[in-house]
């Protein structure tokens, strides 16, 4: 397990405070590092949660953030769109990269919508897991989705049909990926395994993966498959960036083999298609 630096530790504790109303100690930071946390929260689309968490540390002895930084956060909050779970994670709009698995996913979606005993909470939770999976494999920021997964479990977890959810995860080969996401909640955000029925085993690497996700800037991966045509007419890509993307995706191969390989293939095809345009 990686050692957690004060910047990451403060960020996690403030997020836990804002998302789950928990109180964890924070350390004093320089003005520059406080500004870095604000940028990190903005990057991960967690500024609202971060700001809510900061409010609860207002009288803490280590809360030495400058007023101009607080004012900057308040100004940025005015520009943040507010979305609910159903807006961000629409069960009717989720897809997988693997064609065969996506076909199964679309079939179960259609079947659930016409089922008289359809379970909206279960559909919502499945949507969050699928969106988080896509974000993890493509190198996008997935921290917000993991936190929303935890929020939803605590808000509506009692209404979820976990037997049905486990069947859906099994059909779409996402059992291990959902397990990983649940382990992230346990190792980083203090959930108990009992709160997450789809956890079947512990993943020791969940904490390190989450820490890397907190620090990692997805700009690197967004540019990874930026193929271009050289002067000779050959299509080329930077080997260094291509390797980064493949290595990132392959880190999750054990959790979702078919979806991981399909994600890589689609990334390459998308980059090539952009050249043709």
C-alpha positions as CSV (number, residue, x, y, z in Angstrom):
1,X,0.0,0.0,0.0
2,X,1.3,3.4,-1.0
3,X,2.1,6.0,1.7
4,X,-0.5,8.8,1.6
5,X,1.0,12.3,1.5
6,X,-0.6,15.2,3.4
7,X,-2.1,16.6,0.2
8,X,-3.9,13.4,-0.8
9,X,-4.8,12.7,2.8
10,X,-6.4,16.2,3.2
11,X,-8.2,15.8,0.0
12,X,-9.7,12.4,0.9
13,X,-10.7,13.6,4.4
14,X,-12.4,16.7,3.0
15,X,-14.2,14.6,0.4
16,X,-15.3,12.2,3.1
17,X,-16.6,15.1,5.1
18,X,-18.5,16.6,2.2
19,X,-19.9,13.4,0.7
20,X,-20.5,11.2,3.8
21,X,-20.6,13.7,6.6
22,X,-17.6,12.3,8.4
23,X,-15.0,14.1,10.4
24,X,-11.4,13.2,9.8
25,X,-8.3,15.2,10.8
26,X,-6.6,17.5,8.3
27,X,-3.1,19.0,8.3
28,X,-2.0,22.6,7.7
29,X,-1.0,23.4,4.1
30,X,0.7,26.2,2.3
31,X,-1.4,28.6,0.2
32,X,0.0,26.9,-2.9
33,X,-1.1,23.5,-1.8
34,X,-4.6,24.7,-0.8
35,X,-4.9,26.1,-4.4
36,X,-3.7,22.7,-5.7
37,X,-6.5,21.0,-3.8
38,X,-9.1,23.4,-5.4
39,X,-7.7,22.6,-8.8
40,X,-7.8,18.8,-8.0
41,X,-11.5,19.1,-6.9
42,X,-12.3,21.0,-10.1
43,X,-10.5,18.5,-12.3
44,X,-12.4,15.6,-10.7
45,X,-15.8,17.4,-11.0
46,X,-16.0,17.4,-7.2
47,X,-16.0,21.1,-6.3
48,X,-19.4,21.0,-4.7
49,X,-18.5,18.1,-2.5
50,X,-15.1,19.6,-1.7
51,X,-16.7,23.0,-0.8
52,X,-19.3,21.2,1.5
53,X,-16.5,19.4,3.2
54,X,-14.4,22.5,3.7
55,X,-17.3,24.2,5.5
56,X,-17.1,21.6,8.3
57,X,-13.5,22.4,9.0
58,X,-14.0,26.2,9.4
59,X,-13.2,26.2,13.1
60,X,-10.5,23.5,12.8
61,X,-7.0,24.7,14.1
62,X,-5.4,23.4,10.9
63,X,-7.8,25.1,8.6
64,X,-5.4,27.8,7.4
65,X,-6.8,28.3,3.9
66,X,-6.7,32.0,2.8
67,X,-9.9,34.0,2.3
68,X,-9.0,34.7,-1.4
69,X,-8.9,31.0,-2.0
70,X,-12.3,30.6,-0.4
71,X,-13.7,33.4,-2.5
72,X,-12.2,31.7,-5.6
73,X,-14.0,28.5,-4.7
74,X,-17.3,30.3,-4.2
75,X,-16.9,32.0,-7.6
76,X,-16.3,28.6,-9.3
77,X,-19.3,27.1,-7.6
78,X,-21.5,29.5,-9.5
79,X,-20.4,27.9,-12.7
80,X,-20.9,24.3,-11.7
81,X,-24.0,22.6,-13.1
82,X,-26.0,20.7,-10.6
83,X,-27.1,17.2,-11.7
84,X,-28.8,14.3,-10.0
85,X,-28.0,10.7,-10.1
86,X,-30.5,10.0,-12.9
87,X,-28.9,12.8,-15.1
88,X,-25.3,11.6,-14.7
89,X,-26.1,7.8,-14.8
90,X,-28.9,7.1,-17.1
91,X,-29.7,3.4,-17.2
92,X,-31.2,3.8,-20.7
93,X,-28.0,5.4,-22.1
94,X,-25.2,3.2,-20.7
95,X,-23.0,1.1,-23.0
96,X,-20.0,-1.2,-22.9
97,X,-17.1,-1.2,-25.4
98,X,-17.3,-5.0,-26.1
99,X,-20.0,-5.6,-28.7
100,X,-21.2,-8.9,-27.3
101,X,-21.3,-7.7,-23.7
102,X,-23.0,-4.5,-24.8
103,X,-25.7,-6.5,-26.6
104,X,-26.4,-8.4,-23.4
105,X,-26.5,-5.2,-21.5
106,X,-29.0,-3.6,-23.9
107,X,-31.1,-6.8,-23.7
108,X,-31.3,-6.7,-20.0
109,X,-32.1,-3.0,-20.1
110,X,-35.0,-3.6,-22.5
111,X,-36.3,-6.5,-20.4
112,X,-36.1,-4.5,-17.2
113,X,-38.1,-1.6,-18.6
114,X,-41.1,-3.8,-19.5
115,X,-40.9,-5.8,-16.3
116,X,-43.9,-5.0,-14.0
117,X,-41.6,-5.5,-11.1
118,X,-38.7,-3.4,-12.4
119,X,-36.4,-2.0,-9.8
120,X,-35.3,1.6,-10.5
121,X,-32.8,1.6,-7.6
122,X,-31.1,-1.5,-9.0
123,X,-31.1,0.1,-12.5
124,X,-29.5,3.3,-11.1
125,X,-26.8,1.4,-9.3
126,X,-26.0,-0.7,-12.3
127,X,-25.7,2.5,-14.4
128,X,-23.2,4.0,-11.9
129,X,-21.0,0.9,-12.0
130,X,-21.0,0.8,-15.8
131,X,-20.2,4.5,-16.1
132,X,-17.4,4.2,-13.5
133,X,-16.0,1.2,-15.5
134,X,-15.9,3.1,-18.7
135,X,-14.1,6.0,-17.0
136,X,-11.6,3.8,-15.3
137,X,-10.7,1.9,-18.5
138,X,-10.4,5.0,-20.8
139,X,-8.3,7.0,-18.3
140,X,-10.9,9.6,-17.5
141,X,-11.5,10.8,-14.0
142,X,-13.6,8.2,-12.1
143,X,-13.4,9.5,-8.5
144,X,-16.7,11.3,-8.7
145,X,-18.4,8.1,-9.9
146,X,-16.9,6.0,-7.1
147,X,-18.1,8.6,-4.5
148,X,-21.6,8.7,-6.1
149,X,-21.6,4.9,-5.9
150,X,-21.0,5.2,-2.2
151,X,-23.6,7.9,-1.8
152,X,-26.2,5.9,-3.7
153,X,-25.6,2.8,-1.6
154,X,-26.1,4.8,1.6
155,X,-29.2,6.7,0.3
156,X,-31.1,3.9,-1.6
157,X,-29.1,0.8,-0.9
158,X,-31.9,-0.7,1.1
159,X,-34.1,-0.6,-2.0
160,X,-31.7,-2.3,-4.4
161,X,-32.3,-5.9,-5.5
162,X,-28.8,-7.2,-5.1
163,X,-29.7,-10.6,-6.3
164,X,-30.7,-9.1,-9.6
165,X,-27.7,-6.8,-9.7
166,X,-25.3,-9.7,-9.2
167,X,-27.0,-11.5,-12.1
168,X,-26.6,-8.4,-14.3
169,X,-22.9,-8.1,-13.4
170,X,-22.3,-11.7,-14.1
171,X,-24.0,-11.5,-17.5
172,X,-21.9,-8.5,-18.5
173,X,-18.7,-9.8,-17.0
174,X,-18.4,-6.9,-14.6
175,X,-18.5,-8.8,-11.3
176,X,-14.8,-8.2,-10.6
177,X,-14.9,-4.6,-11.7
178,X,-17.8,-3.9,-9.4
179,X,-15.9,-5.7,-6.7
180,X,-12.9,-3.4,-7.3
181,X,-15.1,-0.3,-7.1
182,X,-16.6,-1.5,-3.8
183,X,-13.1,-2.2,-2.4
184,X,-12.2,1.4,-3.3
185,X,-15.1,2.6,-1.1
186,X,-13.9,0.4,1.7
187,X,-10.2,1.2,1.6
188,X,-10.4,4.9,0.9
189,X,-13.8,6.2,2.1
190,X,-14.2,4.0,5.2
191,X,-17.2,1.9,4.1
192,X,-17.6,-1.5,5.7
193,X,-17.9,-4.6,3.4
194,X,-21.3,-5.2,4.8
195,X,-22.6,-2.0,3.2
196,X,-21.6,-3.3,-0.2
197,X,-23.3,-6.7,-0.9
198,X,-21.6,-7.2,-4.3
199,X,-18.1,-7.3,-2.7
200,X,-17.1,-11.0,-2.7
201,X,-13.4,-10.6,-1.9
202,X,-10.8,-8.1,-0.9
203,X,-8.5,-6.4,-3.4
204,X,-5.4,-5.1,-1.7
205,X,-4.5,-2.9,-4.7
206,X,-7.8,-1.0,-4.5
207,X,-6.3,1.7,-2.3
208,X,-3.3,2.3,-4.5
209,X,-5.4,2.4,-7.6
210,X,-7.7,5.0,-6.0
211,X,-4.7,7.1,-5.0
212,X,-3.3,7.0,-8.5
213,X,-6.7,8.0,-9.8
214,X,-6.8,11.0,-7.5
215,X,-3.4,12.2,-8.8
216,X,-3.6,11.2,-12.4
217,X,-4.2,13.9,-15.0
218,X,-6.4,12.4,-17.7
219,X,-5.1,14.9,-20.3
220,X,-2.3,12.3,-21.0
221,X,-4.7,9.6,-22.0
222,X,-7.1,11.9,-23.8
223,X,-4.3,12.6,-26.3
224,X,-3.0,9.1,-26.4
225,X,-4.6,7.9,-29.6
226,X,-4.0,11.2,-31.4
227,X,-2.8,9.7,-34.6
228,X,-1.5,12.0,-37.3
229,X,-0.3,11.7,-40.9
230,X,3.4,12.6,-41.4
231,X,4.8,14.3,-44.5
232,X,5.3,10.9,-46.2
233,X,1.7,10.1,-45.9
234,X,2.2,7.4,-43.2
235,X,-0.1,7.3,-40.2
236,X,1.9,7.5,-37.0
237,X,1.3,7.9,-33.3
238,X,3.6,8.6,-30.4
239,X,4.9,5.3,-29.1
240,X,5.3,6.8,-25.6
241,X,1.7,8.0,-25.3
242,X,0.3,4.8,-26.9
243,X,2.3,2.7,-24.5
244,X,1.0,4.8,-21.6
245,X,-2.6,4.2,-22.6
246,X,-2.2,0.5,-23.2
247,X,-0.4,0.1,-19.9
248,X,-3.1,2.0,-18.0
249,X,-5.9,-0.1,-19.5
250,X,-4.0,-3.4,-19.0
251,X,-3.7,-2.6,-15.3
252,X,-7.4,-3.5,-15.1
253,X,-7.3,-6.5,-17.4
254,X,-7.8,-8.9,-14.4
255,X,-11.0,-7.2,-13.4
256,X,-12.6,-7.0,-16.9
257,X,-10.6,-8.8,-19.6
258,X,-13.0,-8.5,-22.5
259,X,-14.0,-5.0,-21.8
260,X,-10.4,-3.9,-21.3
261,X,-9.3,-5.3,-24.7
262,X,-12.3,-3.8,-26.5
263,X,-11.7,-0.4,-24.9
264,X,-8.1,-0.4,-26.2
265,X,-9.3,-1.5,-29.7
266,X,-12.0,1.2,-29.8
267,X,-9.4,3.8,-28.8
268,X,-7.2,2.9,-31.7
269,X,-10.1,2.8,-34.2
270,X,-11.3,6.2,-33.0
271,X,-7.9,7.7,-33.4
272,X,-7.6,6.4,-37.0
273,X,-11.1,7.6,-37.8
274,X,-10.2,11.1,-36.8
275,X,-7.4,11.1,-39.4
276,X,-9.9,10.1,-42.2
277,X,-12.0,13.1,-41.2
